[in-house]
Amino acid sequence: MISSKTKLPPEASLRAAIDLGDSLRAIGVGAVVIVAGSLAMTTCIGVVATIGMLVRGDSGPIIVTTLCSSFEVALWCAAGGWLMSLVGGYTSAARADRAYMAHAIWAGALAIPLNLAVVALLGDSGPAWLIALSIVMIVPCAALGGWMASPVKEVQSAKELRP
């Protein structure tokens, strides 16, 4: 029996729907890893910087002022965001069954408006050029993560083909 709308057998239509769901899930998980991971990295960097200043003997107001105006902390947070973009692209590609790079790139593209919303909602104390660079670097870092996951997935596929 052939479906009237798709001109495909029902089994093929079902398989295509499952593949689409799997692809969207891989892209969504990659985007969540990018956004949530960037927030987690920023939090960890802030906590480490705060602990370092407390050990040094700084007071609360000095710590707040220093953290809000520190270019070094902003740069470390940006680097953490780039790392999480790479990890998110890797995760998306690793969860995909095919087109690993495309999944990683789409995960990065989905993460851009989400990260812009987070920046608008929570604010960012770094310079505007660093914020813009961090947003622009999401897709290339995610693509690099997808590229890193591609050989792993291809080796796994080759092992499955061996008798």
C-alpha angles and dihedrals in degrees: 000000000000125000112243097222102044102028087223129117111262091249091057092047091051092048091049091051091049091048091050091050091049091049093049090047092051091049092046094049091049092051091048090050089052096048100036092040091052090051091048092048091049090050093048092048090049092049092049091048091048093049090049091053092046090052088049088055101250119155126238098261092048091050092051093047093046095048093049094050101035114118090190093058090047090050092049090049090051091050089050089052091051090050091050090049088056091048091047092052090048091049093049093049093045091053093048123092094210142356092046096177093048091053091050093048092048090049089054091046091051091048093056098073090039091054091045089054091050091050091048092047101042101023128222128243097203126098116283093244091056092049090050092047091050091053093045092049095056097087097042091048091047090049090051089052090050090050090051091052095047098077091047092053092044092052090049090050091049091051090052091053094055115097 
